[in-house]
Amino acid sequence: MTVSPTVRRRRLAAELRRLRASAEVTQQQAAAHLGCTQAKIGRFETAKRSPSVGDVAALLEFYEVPCDQHEHLITLARDARKRGWWHPYSDVLPEWYETYVGLESEASTIHTYESEAIPGLMQTEEYAFALTKATLIRAEESEIARRVELRMQRQLRVAGSDPAELWAVVGEVALRRRVGGPGVLRRQLDHVLKLAELPHVTLQVMPLDGGAHPAQAGPFVILRYSDHADPGVVYLETHVGGLYLEREIELLNYKRMMDHLRAHALNPEGSAQLIHRRRGEL
């Protein structure tokens, strides 16, 4: 799960942009060389489409890229066109969210803030089912079950053999909202406490009496990668789509926001104590 064609496509797009600029070639000239439209070159360079190996080879020749660099870029092109582990769920996976799953699957660090619910990577199956059913009002139970199954597979990024570092700040409201009923929530809190004991997982709770904070506009996720060739990305989700922020100033703003949340939330020990108290109320 740690090799993602989405991440490879994104890295290849950045390389193609850089190489074209270095060669002082316009998108129109590159398109003319390939015999395609400028829009197609644009999609290659924004990771919206994976170029074929032949297209990449032709562009490398046109950009006069040294031969010793070709193999690496051709390999990227091949990897970018592979199917991700999530492909079997394409029937219930919106295209905009498929991008996120692909980016998450290779992230080395995942920092997230959730105000209303337990983060997806920490949810139990029954909690995820109840939450998804409440969110997708018109969905059939079979679709809900498939979406939950996908979420359980995503959790291997944290619970698998080569886990990402997960740092989650969760609003106290998420501990109090009885998703699925008291029993479901109690078992969910038990699961969260168990996950928080893992060395690569840090959980903090933002208490209701903690005052105003900069993330009150809503949840977000910051993904970062071990390879410096893959810049970080901030993901924001709505009911109708996802927004991906990749500019350095945007990443910096959300990093500062996350730092603020971590500084003002309860520390991990205090958070665990609050979760234990909440569990005892159920």
TACOR-V818213 format. One record per run of one state. SS is the DSSP state (hx for helix, st for strand, lp for the rest). FROM is the first residue (numbers start at 0). TO is the last residue. If there is no record, write none. Layout:
ss & from & to
SS & FROM & TO
SS & FROM & TO
This chain:
ss & from & to
lp & 0 & 3
hx & 4 & 21
lp & 22 & 25
hx & 26 & 33
lp & 34 & 36
hx & 37 & 44
lp & 45 & 51
hx & 52 & 61
lp & 62 & 65
hx & 66 & 79
lp & 80 & 83
hx & 84 & 88
lp & 89 & 93
hx & 94 & 103
lp & 104 & 107
st & 108 & 113
lp & 114 & 118
hx & 119 & 121
lp & 122 & 123
hx & 124 & 134
lp & 135 & 139
hx & 140 & 153
lp & 154 & 154
hx & 155 & 158
lp & 159 & 163
st & 164 & 170
hx & 171 & 175
lp & 176 & 180
hx & 181 & 194
lp & 195 & 199
st & 200 & 205
lp & 206 & 206
hx & 207 & 209
lp & 210 & 218
st & 219 & 223
lp & 224 & 231
st & 232 & 237
lp & 238 & 239
st & 240 & 244
lp & 245 & 246
hx & 247 & 263
lp & 264 & 266
hx & 267 & 280
lp & 281 & 281
